[in-house]
Amino acid sequence: MATEKELSDFLENVERRAFKQAVYAVRKDEAALDIVQDAMIKLAEKYGDKPAAELPLLFQRILQNTIHDYFRREKVRSTWVSLFSGIGNDTDDGENFDLLETFESEEGSLAAESSADKVERQQVLAAIEAEVQKLPARQREAFLMRYWQDMDVAETAAAMGCSEGSVKTHCSRATHALALALRAKGITL
């Protein structure tokens, strides 16, 4: 059972990494803050009685689910906005005014991205995910903890139950293997 201090310390230590991860996923600072806050509250309310060693994995799962929930809500909102955008929007001269026709996406945002760019980005991400899955288990585990969860070498070593040198070796081998595999597919990052 995690004590209140252990839970508080864990949340304090994971806050910045979780925020970075959420911002990376949703591309909005305000939404990312809400997501991290919701995930922390869910962890404290529902899993605060779990052992301290289980908190990191539980929190990651809760954070990922909260990010997925955000995207589901956004999809529903955008559906309703597009359905009702043309209702009752006449201009003074009697012509229909459609707000969506005047909406300009912010340069560099996902909404401004062309369909071809979206498809290409999705294909690249799918190729990266496939190559990460092909890595040996220990390399994949070290790689994901270090570069996706933004854990430092000591934290990764403690979580994996190995030395810091082993973590560095696993990460190095994983990045080299990924770079070779992706380069062979014509993907350069």
Buried (B, 14 or more C-beta within 10 A) or exposed (E): EBEEEBBEBBBEEBEEBBBBBBBEBBBBEEBBEBBBBBBBEBBBEEBBEBEBEEBBEBBBEBBBEBBEEBEEEEEEEEEEEEEEBBEEEEEEEEEEBEEEEEEEEEEEEEEEBEEEEEEEEEEBEEBBEEBBEEBEEBBBBBBBBBBEBBBEBEBBBBBBEBEBEBBBBBBEBBBEBBBEBBEEBEBEE
